[in-house]
Amino acid sequence: MITAEGQIDEQTAYGKSVGSVAEIAKRYGLPVLALAGSLGDNYRIVYELGVDAVAVLPSGPMSLAYAMKNAAQLISDAAERACRLIQVGAKIKDM
């Protein structure tokens, strides 16, 4: 499963969509990747919720205005990078 949120932080454990998606996915034994615009304090709590990996959208320093204007492309790019990492993991597993 791939889910996303503007910022993943300690509040993610309290009813935000990433935590809910992870909970459902784990019932079915599915891995969970969370995409985020940014990472806040205690973002690692999502691992306890069942998220397996987190990838952030910005590929480098950028202004909030730029990130918001280019959100669709940033999400697409981050998802592609994450999927390529998944492919690498699958190839390593098959070795």
C-alpha positions in Angstrom: 0.0 0.0 0.0 1.1 3.5 -0.7 -0.3 6.3 1.4 0.6 10.0 1.8 0.3 12.9 4.1 1.5 16.5 4.1 3.6 16.0 7.2 4.3 12.8 9.1 4.9 13.5 12.8 3.8 12.2 16.2 0.2 13.3 15.5 0.0 10.8 12.7 -0.6 8.1 15.4 -3.8 9.9 16.4 -6.3 9.3 13.6 -4.5 10.7 10.6 -4.9 8.7 7.3 -1.4 7.2 7.2 -2.0 5.4 10.5 -5.5 4.2 9.5 -4.2 2.9 6.1 -1.3 1.1 7.8 -3.6 -0.6 10.3 -5.9 -1.9 7.5 -3.0 -3.0 5.4 -1.4 -5.0 8.2 -4.6 -7.0 8.6 -4.0 -8.3 5.1 -0.2 -8.7 5.5 0.6 -5.9 3.1 3.7 -3.7 3.2 3.1 0.1 3.7 5.0 3.0 2.2 4.1 6.5 3.3 5.0 9.5 1.2 5.3 12.8 3.1 5.8 16.5 2.2 7.9 16.7 5.4 8.9 14.9 8.5 8.1 16.4 11.9 8.9 15.5 15.5 8.8 11.8 16.3 7.8 10.8 12.8 9.3 7.4 13.5 6.1 6.5 15.5 4.6 5.5 12.2 6.8 2.4 12.2 5.0 1.3 15.3 1.7 1.8 13.5 2.7 -0.6 10.7 4.3 1.7 8.2 7.4 -0.1 6.7 9.1 2.9 5.0 8.7 6.6 4.7 9.8 8.7 1.7 9.8 12.5 1.6 8.8 14.5 -1.4 11.4 17.2 -1.6 14.4 16.2 -3.5 16.4 19.0 -2.0 16.0 22.4 -0.4 13.1 24.3 -1.7 10.6 27.0 -0.5 7.1 26.0 0.6 5.7 28.1 -2.2 7.7 26.1 -4.8 6.7 22.8 -3.1 3.1 23.7 -3.2 3.1 24.9 -6.8 4.9 21.7 -7.9 3.3 19.2 -5.5 2.0 16.9 -8.3 5.4 16.5 -9.8 7.1 16.1 -6.4 4.6 13.4 -5.5 5.2 11.6 -8.8 9.0 11.8 -8.5 9.0 10.6 -4.9 6.7 7.7 -5.7 8.9 6.7 -8.6 12.0 6.8 -6.4 10.3 4.7 -3.8 9.0 2.1 -6.4 12.5 1.8 -7.8 13.8 1.1 -4.3 11.2 -1.6 -4.0 12.4 -3.1 -7.3 15.9 -3.2 -6.0 14.8 -5.0 -2.8 12.9 -7.5 -4.9 16.0 -8.2 -7.1 18.2 -8.6 -4.0 15.7 -11.0 -2.5 15.8 -13.1 -5.7 19.6 -13.4 -5.7 
